[in-house]
Structures are given as C-alpha cells and as structure tokens.
Amino acid sequence: MTTRISKIVFGILEADDAQFTPGLQATEACGLLYAPDRWARAIRRQLRGLRLVQGQKKLVIIGSRPVHFSVSLVFEESACSSDKLKQTGVVDDETVFELQRRLQATSQQQHLPGYNSDSKGLSSEIAGYFARRACFRHLNIKPVQTIYVCGAPGVGKSTVIKHALGRIGYPTVYGDLCAMVSSASGTEMASEYIAMTLDDLVARARALTPSVIIIDRVDVLGDAALLSEYEDLTKLAAIFAKFVDSIPQGVFLVLESSVELSELPIVVKRCEALQHSQAIGVPTAPRREQIVKAVLGELLAELPFNGSVHQKELDVLCRRVAAATPGYVARDIARLCRQALLRMLRGSVQSKSADFVGSLAESMTLLSLSEHDTLTPSMPATMTAPAWQWFGSALQTVQPSQQLEFESARPPKRWADVGGYEAIKLQLQRFIQLATSETPSRLGVVPPSGVLLHGPSGCGKTALALAMIGESACNVIFIRGSDLFSKYLGETEARLRRLFHAARTAAPCIVFMDEIDSIAAKRGWSSVESGGPSLRVLSTLLNEMDGVHETSGVVTVGCTNQVSKIDDAILRPGRFDQLVEVHLPTAADRSGILQVLSSRSKVADDVSIGDLVKQTDGFSGAGLEQLFREAGMSAMRTTQPVHALRMPDFINALDRVRKQQST
C-alpha cells in the first residue's frame, strides 16, 4: 500500500546551502512566491506521483526560475507504519503545500558605530508591532505599522534600516519610488503602472507575512524638477497615499526619504497611517569618532603595514578627525578616510621608490616557478600607519555635504584659551549643559534655547562664545548678521530659513549669530520703517526662533555690542533665555588674560604681571592683546638681538595703546 503525504512544508534554502544546481537566494525566491495558488500548482505539477523522503532537498522551477527547498513531510494517521518509519511518501492531488517562513537575524554586527541607538529604536518599533498584534486587535487599537525614516543624503538611512531589519530577521520586500516614476515617465498609463507596481509589492509582502516593505526615495514626491515630465503630480501623490493607507495587517511599512515629512504633498501628509517618523541626524562629534574608527578599521584591515597600529594613536587620530569634520555625514567620512589612505599609499610609494626599484632586481633573481610555489601580490614594505597630515590634505578636497552655504568649521578655542571671566564661563558652561542634555525632557521642562552675549566692543564676547561651542559635542553653524542680507527681494528671508533648516537637519546644532543687531534691530514707529525689509527679516527670525518649525536640538547663540537696539521680542524667554553681559575686565580678569597671553609669547623674567594689571585699568581684552603686539614691535625696533619681551617693551607699548584708546 502506497503511503500518501497529507502536507509538505517547504523551507527555502540559501544558495550556499544547496548542494546541486545554484538557484535563487531566499529573499529573491520569496518574491516569486507571493501568489500561493500559483506556486502550489507549479510544484504539484512537478512533484505529482513522486516519492519524497523526509528532509530531502528538492529543486523546483517556479516562473522559469530555480528555487531550492528542504522538504518536511506530514503523513496521514492511517499511513503505512513501515513508510512512516522510513519517513517517505508519495505526492498526490490531495497533498497540501505550505511555505515555511524562517526568521533568522542576518546582522553579523549587533553594534552599529555611530547609529546604534537609531538602529535599536527602529528595530524595536518594528518588532513591537509584530509582537503585540494580538493585543492591539483585542483592545481594538490601531497600531503603528508605518514609519517615515528621513535624513540628509548620505547620512546612513539605508544602513540603519538594513541593520535594524537584520536584528529581527523578518522577510523584506523592497521598492524604489523614484525608479518607478522614471520607468513610468513618457508612457500613456504611467499612473496605472505605478499603482500596479505598488499593489504587487503589497501582494508579495502579504504572502510572506510577517514581513516588511521598504520604499526608498519617497522624496521624489516633493521634487518638482524630477517630476516635471510626469502627467499628474496630484494623481501620483493620491496613488501613493492610497498605498500607504492600504497596508494589510501583518505587514510593516518603512518609508525612506531625504526630506522631512512636512515637505511632502499634503495628501500624503494627511495619511492616517503616516503618523510616526524617525529622523537620522547629521552625526555629532562623538558619533563621527565612532564612524571614523569603524571605517578606518575596515580599510586598515585590508592593507599590510610595517608594524602594528597602536590603538591609543588611532584613538587620538579618530578624535582629531571627528573634531575637524562638523557637517560631515557617514558617506563624507568614508570618502575622507579613503582619500587619506590613498594619499598615504602614494606618499609611501613615492618616498621609497628608489629602494623599492633597487630591490626589484634582487627579488627577480630569487623568483622560483616551482609547482609548489605560489605568487602573491604584495605592497612595499615601507607602509606606515595613517597620520594627521594625510587627513589634513584630504580635508581640502572632501567637503561636507551639509551646511555648504554657511561656515561650519569647528572653532579652535577652548576654555583654557580665554583668560579671566570665571563667573561668565561657569554660567555659559551650565547653559550649554542644560541646553544639550536630556535632563530637562525627563523632568518635563523645556530646555533653554538661546543665549545672548552683550557688552562693550573688544571684551571677548565672541571668544567666550567660541570657547563654549568648542567644548560642546554639537554641530555648529557660524553666520554674521550682515552676511545674510541680499539685494534681491525676499532672498534675505530665504537665507535665514535655509540657515535654520540646516541647523535642524544637523541637530543637535548650535547656531552662532555674530552681530545679530544687524538683523534684529528694534522696530520703529514711523511709517517708513513699519513695512520695510528689516521688518520682514525680523519677522522671519522671530518665527524660526519661536518654534513655528520643529527646533528641537537647535540652540541659538548671539553676540552684540548694542543690546539696546535689539527688538524686545527677540529678548523674551523662549528665544534668548539668558542675557549675559560681558563687561570690561576687572583686575582679576586682566590677570587671567595676561597670563594666557604671556603663555603664548616669550616673556623675560623681569616682566611683572601684577604691575601690568595695575597699569592697564580700563583696558579691554582686545586692548591687552594690542599691548602684547605693540611690545613685540617695540622689541623688534632695537638693534640688539631679542630673545624675549622685556618690561621696558611693555612700558613703551602702554603709552601707544593708551593714545589709541583715547582717540
């Protein structure tokens, strides 16, 4: 009596698991099996009447494509006991076919340098939906099954999504909206083609439930230039909105875009399912350090070195590169590291080319072509570890993708570079710690959003602000108020909006606006001033600082010499929360400033800092710097060799500086 098989469970094999004709990878095979009735009929035609053995590997042709399966058999209760012991049976018209979904994490690296928290957050969001589906259904709560992942181009969105999905191992169906639009452009039924393509993705994902759909380059919906040839932008947005709202249960949708959700068409923003987003920000200095270390580690592992690279030296190098690359995204950092290593290779080869060529003849004489020998390519034995000089050269050619319109170089100042003003330093340190920490959010308190430094000219307002920024781990954008002005109508306001948009993209970010009084002047009562360009600029600045757009993670730092001329609306809490007056330095402040200045110069032993403090009453910080310059000029005017600045040089300089300050 022939034993029939009541059910066969097919497990898709990876190509390297199959020991016969290479077939499709499991992820590709899943795409062929989104219509269960079709693949079941195809398998039945090929296996009808065949005897199968438990655990057997089988090659089946589906849609003209080979797919490898492992066979798991289920027998009837009345099956022949001998066949059941042998685990063998015959396929007939009654046999049921079932596809086994194997969930296996594919991420080899559980930690993603620079983006580990983003990856963990995304994976927990997706896994939480699948784990709590029954609970949501029981409570009649509509779960979040769509997430909008946005970030600047090259910031690492695809890497984060891939790593997050690798943690949980759900089957994935991928689609590229920009490619769909490009393929449909110029056709008579473009909208129908895109709708069919999106429906096909849903059908494939439904067959692989639980599964994830990834739609890349969703930002094409907001790019009028790319869609200029498309027949109907409104219709395309409506088709995509319908697709988002029609995602079936058991399927999670991940949308990847380089623009914020607010920049998409309104019909897409109003989608009921599209209420949750995750922004991948421009990496901060600590994150950039992790990325540099990871990229260098991968590149150095492939290169031979004459000796080992010391971990401490590599850490110092990575920290220095991270500090010099504000505004750089992950793709920029990878390009920078490759360029630096390329310069290192060129320098190594060029510096030792003579020795390498000289040893070539000797190497050829020792060359053996024995059948037991192998020839392996090698690099010159003079390879050295990467140094800062190679990165310094590469930084000249590899520019950051973000904030190219605005200055974003990291200031070289630290608190130790600014003498005196200890009370103001402490106040600024506390401010930046509160503004950039998570403590206020945990307490339900709005963190401080801005600080304004004001006082007489030359007292060190800019130096203090740069030191505060230099000690923080935030990205930074520098701008002078006068640089924002344009002769074209509306361009100044547009520049100001782009400035804050770049800051939000690079959050956590500090916007340092020097000479802020030029764009935030107090409004007048005359009819001439009531509707001029200055009022439009002020209104734009107020809106950007007041949180009309999401400004979480953006801190504004301003400097001015004339706080009385700044509009009162700018000075209220919520915009500039703290007003810090930087006054003329006191005796203690002058002592600290002179100590810092003397440490930078060669000063003779006869110079008394205490005497200089007494004789410089009323001097500003800039005046004390001028004192050292004039002392240097006085020393160089002498005919005798000068090795250090002496007290007579300072006495002569004091008279000239006093005359300059009195004029």
Secondary structure, DSSP 8 states (H G I E B T S, - for coil): ---BEEEEEEEE--TTT-SSS----HHHHHHHTSSHHHHHHHHHHHHTT-EEETT-EEEEEETTEEEEEEEEEEE-TTS-HHHHHHTEEE--TT-EEEEE-------S-S--TTTHHHHHHHHHHHHHHHHTHHHHHHHT-----EEEEEE-TTSSHHHHHHHHHHHH---EEEEEHHHHHHHHTT-TTHHHHHHHHHHHHHHHHHHT-SEEEEEE-GGGGG-TTTTTTSS-HHHHHHHHHHHHHT--TTEEEEEEESS-GGGS-HHHHT-SS---EEEE----HHHHHHHHHHHHHHHHHTS--SS---HHHHHHHHHHHHHT-TT--HHHHHHHHHHHHHHHHHHHHHHTHHHHHHHHHHHHHT----TT--------TT-----HHHHHHHTTT---SSSTTSB-------GGGS-S-HHHHHHHHHHHHHHHSSHHHHTT-----EEEEE-STTSSHHHHHHHHHHHS-SEEEEEEGGGG--SSTTHHHHHHHHHHHHHHHT-SEEEEEETGGGTSB---SSHHHHTSHHHHHHHHHHHHHTTSS--TTEEEEEEES-GGGB-TTTTSTTTS-EEEE--S--HHHHHHHHHHHHHHS-B-TT--HHHHHHHTTT--HHHHHHHHHHHHHHHHTSSS---SB-HHHHHHHHHHHHHHHH-
